[in-house]
Structures are given as C-alpha cells and as structure tokens.
C-alpha cells in the first residue's frame, strides 16, 4: 500500500526535473569582464585570438594577445563570430595517466612475452609484469599530465552581451571612463 502512495510522488518529481535544468544552465553563464582571458573568432583573423580582454570601446573589442611584444588587437564587434572565456586552468593528470598506463602496459606485455619465450615461465609472470608496468606508466603519465595545464573554455552567447559605461578608477588611481561588458541573464 505504501509503495502505491510513493509512486505518484516519484513520478511527479521526474516531471519537474526538466524544468529545473534550464535554470541551472542560465546560472552557468560565464562572466566576461575586463581582464578576462578570452578566445575570439573573427573573419579578419587567420586563427582564433587568445589573450586578455582590454575593453569594448566604440563598437570594437580590444584584446591584448598572448605573447611578448604584441600590440593590442582591435576587432569590430559586429565581426566577432565567437567569444570564449577561460574559467580557469586545469591539469591533465587523468588523461596523462591513462596514456602512460596504456603505452607502458603494452610495452610491459610485449617485453614479458618476449622474456617468457626465452626463459621458462610458470604463467603468472606475464600478468604480474604487465600490471606493474601499467601502474608505473599511470604514475609517470599522471605526473607529466599534472605539470601540463590547459585553459578550460566556455562559449559566451554573444546576444547576451551589451556594452556598459561606468566610471571606475584606472590602475594609477586617476578617474577615467571605462567600457565593460555585462551579461543579461
């Protein structure tokens, strides 16, 4: 009898889940501000431009590209086809560990098979040597992957961006008018 009472409640909760998902997606919109690390796609560029967002002034998106001795790049806002913002850096320890385990495991299996072809084996050596090789390969690969970090990018819906004018102090504490971006959610 109690199972029959719980069933409508469970069914109703599953019906409410799809309504909650779009609200969570809206909250996950990346924030774009001056100083944000961005990746811009625009037809005038040969490739995607990565760098720091300087400003959005007079219909132009101004980005300071990564690299030394590079001048700011000024792109017409109406020619920007995609804008991604970095949400932080992450390491690749898991991917590196899996690659290391696969390569090391294959090498270990091959070496163990060749060694057992020349020396008499009881049958347990090949799996044991392969397992040790996989473990060592995973550890080495995970260490290398942890040292190589990558940006995590999220695409920004360009229709939600709008220019905002505000009076903010400059870095040298003198007053200036600054243009920024605001997300409409």
KABEL-V599211 format. One record per run of one state. SS is the DSSP state (H for helix, E for strand, - for the rest). FROM is the first residue (numbers start at 1). TO is the last residue. If there is no record, write none. Layout:
ss=SS from=FROM to=TO
ss=SS from=FROM to=TO
//
This chain:
ss=- from=1 to=1
ss=H from=2 to=27
ss=- from=28 to=36
ss=E from=37 to=42
ss=- from=43 to=48
ss=E from=49 to=57
ss=- from=58 to=59
ss=E from=60 to=65
ss=- from=66 to=71
ss=E from=72 to=76
ss=H from=77 to=79
ss=E from=80 to=91
ss=- from=92 to=92
ss=H from=93 to=118
ss=- from=119 to=124
ss=H from=125 to=147
ss=- from=148 to=148
ss=E from=149 to=156
ss=- from=157 to=157
ss=H from=158 to=160
ss=E from=161 to=169
ss=- from=170 to=174
ss=E from=175 to=183
ss=- from=184 to=185
//
